Amino acid sequence: MRSLALLCLLALATPAHAASSEQHYLDLRDRYIAKFSKAKESEETSRQHDVALGELTGVLRGLIGPVTIKGLPAEGKSNVDTLFKDDIGFGHLDGLAFATAGDKQQAVVTTTTLLKRWLADHRKDPMPQEIDAAFRSDTFYYAAIQDAAFAKYAELPITKPASVSTAVAVLGVRGNGDLKGPPHEIDVVAIRGEKVFFLAASEAVKTAEIPTCEKVWKQMMARKTPEDAMAREDQAMAAYTKCFAKEAPSQSWFTAAVKTAQGQLELLPLR
């Protein structure tokens, strides 16, 4: 009976410990953000900032535990790479980040609790608050990593392993300029238990323009309203990517894109 009671106590204590560890990380992160956002730029401030990121990395490693992703470094670092509110790229997804040289392949591993808190922090972006909806939005992939915008062109129908509660793959374009063109980046997100895995691969697949969608783009851009050129281009881009998502499954390259996305999913420790 004592053994059974002890097991029950341990089962109850484990989630509470995880939650307290996550709150410790968030409290520490927020204290550092408050500190550095008020600090004057100097070599000493930069040094202290690096030390703070190192401390956050250590907390995340203890919280998330060891992670092995094929083809990526064994040890991750904080995906939050700046604690200065005014810096470009402030507010990346909290978690451990892994990357190949040149960031051709990037991964972030976090927890569902940290993910939900991060979604709430980005509510005004606007960021969908329901996890599945967030994983299917441009905003998630834009805000989570790097400092470049992301345009989602299509979802790729991957097969979800039995151990996974959620798995989503998207095809898109990332960049700081024109986001219109044949999509080549594939991003995969999956949840296993309390862990969230995000893997992004640039230059992952070769695609091609779709004539039907090019026609939609030209028609939208030829409109006289709205008068603001940027607003008109945004509307044209929305119509173009909507068309692309509809037409993509019938394209010759689509099967290869789905296969590549499935392969990315299999690189993650999901079993």
KARA-V350710 format. One record per backbone hydrogen bond with DSSP energy under -0.5 kcal/mol. CO is the residue of the C=O (numbers start at 1). NH is the residue of the N-H. Records with the same first field share a line. If there is no record, write none. Layout:
CO->NH  NH
//
This chain:
1->5
2->6
3->7
4->8
5->9
6->10
7->11
8->12
9->13
10->14
11->15
12->16
13->17
14->18
15->19
16->20
17->21
18->22
19->23
20->24
21->25
22->26
23->27
24->28
25->29
26->30
27->31
28->32
29->33
30->34
31->35
32->36
33->37
35->38  39
42->46
43->47
44->48
45->49
46->50
47->51
48->52
49->53
50->54
51->55
52->56
53->57
54->58
55->59
56->60
57->61
58->62
59->63
60->64
61->65
67->69
69->72
77->97
79->81
83->85
84->87
87->90
89->92
95->79
96->109
97->77
98->107
100->103
101->104
104->202
105->100
106->200
107->98
108->198
109->96
110->196
111->115
112->116
113->117
114->118
115->119
116->120
117->121
118->122
120->123
122->125
123->127
130->134
131->135
132->136
133->136
134->137
137->141
138->142
139->143
140->144
141->145
144->93
149->175
150->152
151->173
154->171
155->157
156->158
158->160
161->164
166->191
168->189
169->156
170->187
171->153  154
172->184  185
173->151
175->149
179->181
184->204  205
185->172
186->201
187->170
188->199
189->168
190->197
191->165  166
192->195
194->112
195->192
196->110
197->190
198->108
199->188
200->106
201->186  204
205->207
209->211
210->213  214
211->215
212->216
213->217
214->218
215->219
216->220
217->221
218->222
220->223
228->232
229->233
230->234
231->235
232->236
233->237
234->238
235->239
236->240
237->241
238->242
239->243
240->244
241->245
242->246
243->247
244->248
245->249
247->250
248->251
251->254
253->257
254->258
255->259
256->260
257->261
258->262
259->263
260->264
261->265
262->266
263->267
264->267  268
265->268
267->70
268->270
//
